[in-house]
Amino acid sequence: MGGLYSAFSSLLFTLDPEKAHNLSLAALKSGFMPTKPAAIDPVLKTNLFGLEFANPIGLSAGYDKNGDVLDALLGLGFGFVEAGSVTPRPQPGNPKPRIFRLTEDKGVINRLGFNNQGLDVAVQNFSAPRRAGIIGANLGANKDSEDRIADYVTGLKALAPLADYVTVNISSPNTPGLRALQGRGELEELLGRVMEARASLEHAADQKKPILLKIAPDLTDEDKEDIAAVAKAVRLDGLIATNTTITRPDTLKSDQKTEVGGLSGRPIKALSLGVVKDMYRLTDGEIPIVGVGGIETAEDAYVRIRAGASLIQFYSAMVYRGPYLANEIAKGLAKLLKADGFQSVSQAVGKDS
């Protein structure tokens, strides 16, 4: 399969990034990709949010915007897959081109703008039969919404019964004004209304459905303190740290580095790692953290876990490392944990904090 994927990868890199992305989705839909197991080693089994993860390696939101290929993605070795962001109404997103490869830097810039087909399509896709595995629904707000918090409430009511957990994404830089919801007062109102909506769901199991908050890497110390305080006060189930950054490191080499949008991949590794450390400290390790941003290897995943992350996610690294990166990282992570005498992932969480 290595040679076949190598040829397929070479083809993808000749295409516009968004066309390549859509072709990869089509390949998954067709059953083109052989499967890999998620249960690599018992040391990787992770219990969190009342859920049992075969391994702590997840696919972050952004790849499967509408939940079109959930079953196929679960067959690539991921311990969990997060789809979205989904907005209540369909929206086309920002004008094209809007995805840019920073090949020399192993990074990506996107300014997609929550392009998706809306909740009706997502509900159909999340309702479809799929193999065993944990699925998260990432919620967004429509660009022209008059009440963005209401959009998150609408999304939760529709997708919480169909997903294993729900992520409130208020940290995309590509929807003007969205990140303002990370302010203390706005965040208290947002999470308060979302929690109320969860409590009103019909089934008792859904009333306990984990709610996670995805935050930006571009936060001041005061922002982080406010987010931690609100998260603890409302007993938030988890934090995802982090989304893409609007900053541009001086080390960037690609001529695409001046494009507007959120930067992801290797260039944000240190920034995202720092946020995980800060949020673990500010929450006293009481709120589980999903570490995402610049993770490419088992070593990267292990560093993020020892910094305070209970789970990790990636997406951009697959552009450069291929579809079976979750399987590769899981195998390497199991070896690293055992080499240091850990019998589980949870024993390693926060060891370097």
N, C-alpha and C positions, 0 to 999 in steps of 0.2 A: 504493500500500500504506500510505502514511503516514496517510491519513484513516481507512482501515479499522482500522489498529492503534490509532489514537487513540480510535476508538469502542470497540474491544475493551478498551483500557486503562481507559477510563472505567468500563466494566462491571466490570472486575476490582476497581477501587477501591471499588465499592459492596458488595463481598463481604467476608466474614471473610477475613483474609489466607491462612489455610491452605486454604480453599475456592478462593480465587483461584489459589493455587499449583497445586492439583490440576487446575483448569480449564485452566491454561496447559500443563500436561503433556498433557492430553487433546488440546489444540489441536495440539501438536507431533506427537503420535501420529497424528492425522488427516491430516497433510500440509497443514495450514492455512497454514503459513508458507513463503513463497517462500525460495529459498536464496541465500546470498551466498558468494563465494569466500574461501578462506583465504589463497591466494597473491595478495596485494595488490601487493607490490613486492619485488624481489630483495634490497633492503637489509634487509628484515625476516627473511630466512631465517636460522635459528638452529640451530646444531649443538651438542647438549648431551646428555650421558649416552649417547652413541652413537646418538642419535635426531636426525632432521632435522625441525625445526618450520617450517612455512610462514610462520608469524609467531609472536611470543612472547606472544600474548594468549590466556589460558586462562580457562575457566569453573571456578571453585573448587567443591569438594565441598559438598554440602548441597542443591543444587537437584534433581539426579537421584539420589535416595537408592539406588535399586535398579538403575540402569543401564537404565531402561525406554526412554529416548529418545536413546540414544547417537548413532545415525545422524542423527536430525533435528538434534541439537545441533551436530554437526560441519558441518551445512549452514548454520549461522548466521554463519560467518566466523571461528570460533575456530581458533587454531593448535593447541589441544589442549583436551580436556575431561576433568575429573576427576569420577568418580561415587562415591557413598557418603555417609556412612560405612556400611559393611556390617559387621554383627556375625555371628558363627557361627550363632546361633539367632535366629529372628524375635523382635522385641520391639515393643510398641506405643508405647513412649516415655512421656513425661510426660502428665498430664491436660491436656485442652483447656480454654480457649484457651491457646495456647503460642507464637503468633507475633504480634508487635505492630509496626505501622508507626509510626515517628516521623516523620510527613510533614514537619513544619516543619523538622526537622533532617536530612532525607534519610538517615535511619537505620532500622535494624530491630533489635528485640530478639527473640530466640527462646530457648525452653527446651524444645526438641523432645525431647532425650534419646535420640539415636541410634534414632529410629523407623525401622524397615526390615523387609523381608521375609526377611532371612537369606541365608546363602550359597547355598543351593540355587537360589533364584530369581535371585540375582545371577549365578551361574555360567551359567544358561540365557541371561540377557540379554547377558552379555559374550561368549557363544559365538555369538550371532546374527550373520548377515551385516550389514555396515555399509560405508559409503563409506570411502575412505582418510582417515586422520587419526590423531592420537595420543590414546590413551585411558589415563587413570590410574585405578587402583582405590584408594580411600581406605578403610582398615581401622579398625574400632573394636572395642571389647570389650563384651560383655554386662554389663548393670548388676549382675546377680546372680552373675557368674562367680566361681568360687573361685580361678581362676588366670588373670588377665587377660592376662599375657604369652603364655600358651598360646593364647588367643583370637587374638592377632595372628599367631602361628605358623600356626594353622589357616587363617586368612584368606589369608595369603601363599601357602601351599601350594595353595589352591584357585584364587586369582585371578591370581597372578603369571604362569602360563602363558597367560592370556587377555588380559592388559593389557600396555601398553608400559612402565609403571612402577607401583610400589606406594608408597602413602603410609601411614606409621604415624601415626595421629592420636591423640596422648595429651594434647591441649590443649583439648578441649571442656570448658566449665565446667558442662555439664548432666548429667554422670554423676559422682556423688559419688566423690571420691577419685582420679579418673582422672589429674588433673594431678600427683599425687604421683609418677607415673612419670617426670617430668622431673627429679627429684632424681638426683644423680650416680650413686650406687650402683644405684638402680632402673633408670636409663637404661642403664648398662653391661650389666646383666643382660638387659634387654629387647632391646637392639640385638645383643648377643652371640647370644642365642637365635634372633633373626630372621635374622641373617647365617648361622648354622649351618643353619637351615631352607632358606634360599636355596641354599646349597652342596649340599644333599641332593636338590634337584629333579632330575627324571629327565633333562631335556634340557640340553645344554651352554649353549644360548642363554639358558635360564631361570636358570641359575646366575649369570649376569651381569646379570640384570634389575635396573634401578636401584631403590634403596630411598631414599625421602625421609622426613624426619621433620617433622611439622607442630607448631610450637611456639606457645605463648601469647604475647600481648603484655604480660601482667602478670607480668613476670619481674624479679627483683632482679639487680643487677650480678653477684652471685655465681652466680646461676642461669645467666645467659648465659655466664659464663666456664666453668662446669661443662659445659654443653651443647656449647660450642665444643670443649673439650678432648676430650670423649668422641667427638664427631663426627669429629674429626681422627684420634683413636686407632684407631677402627674403620673408618676410610676410608668414612664415610657418603657416599652419592652426592649428596645434596642436602638443603637445609632449606627448609621453607615457613614464611614469616614474614609474617603471623601469623593465628591464629584470632581469635575474638571476645573482647571484654574484659568483665570483670565490673565495671570501674570506670564511673563516670558523670561525664563532663565537666560543669563548672559552666555551660557554654554551652548545654546542652540546654534546649529550649523546650517540647517536646511533653509533654502531660499523661500520656503513656505511659511516661515516663522512669523511673518508680519500679518498673516491672515487673521481676521477677527473671528473669535469664537472661543470655545473651551479647549484647552490643551490637556491631553491625556497621554498615558504611556510612560516610558522610562523617565522623561524629564520631570515628572511630578513625584517621583518616588520619595525623595527626602521630605518634600513638603507634606505629603499625605501621611508619611510615617510620623512626622512631628505632631500632626493633629491627633493621631491615634494615641500617642503618648500623653498629650495634654488632656484629652477627654477621659482617658482611663484614670488619670490622676484626679481630675476635677469631679468625677463621678464616684470616686473612691472604689473603683472597680465593681460597682454595684449594677451598672447597666451594661449588658453585653454589647460589644463593638464588632462590627463587620469592617475589616480593613480592606480598602481598595484604592488603587492608584499606583501605577508603576510596578506592579508585581509581575515578574517574568519567570522566576525560578523557584525551586523548593526552598532555597536559601532566603529569597525575598519573603516567601510566605512564613518561614520560621521566624525571621526577624520581626515581622509584623505581629505574629502571635506572642512572642516574648515581650513585645512592646505593649500588649494589652488587647489585641484582637482575638476574639473567640472563633471567628470565621473569617475567611478572606474571599475576595472576588477579583476577577480581572475580565478584560474584554480586548483592549487595544493590543495586548501581547499576542493574541491569536492571529492578528494581521501578519505578524512577522514570524511567529513560532508554530503556527498550524493548529488544526482543530483538536488535536489530542493532547494539548498542553495540560489540561486538568489531570489526565492520567499520569503524565510525566511528573508533574509537581507532587501529586499524591504519593507516588512511589518514593520520591526523594524525601518528602517530608516525614514519611514513616521511618526512614533510616535515620534522619536527623534526631527525631524524638527519642528513638531507642538508644542512639549513641550517647545521649545525655541522661539516660536512665529514666525517662518519662514513660509512664504506662498509658497515658492518655493525653490528648491535646489540652484538656482543661488544666492539667498539672503545669503546663508550660506557659499558660496565659499570664502576661504581666510580670514574668520573672526578671525582666530587665528594666522595669519601671521604677 
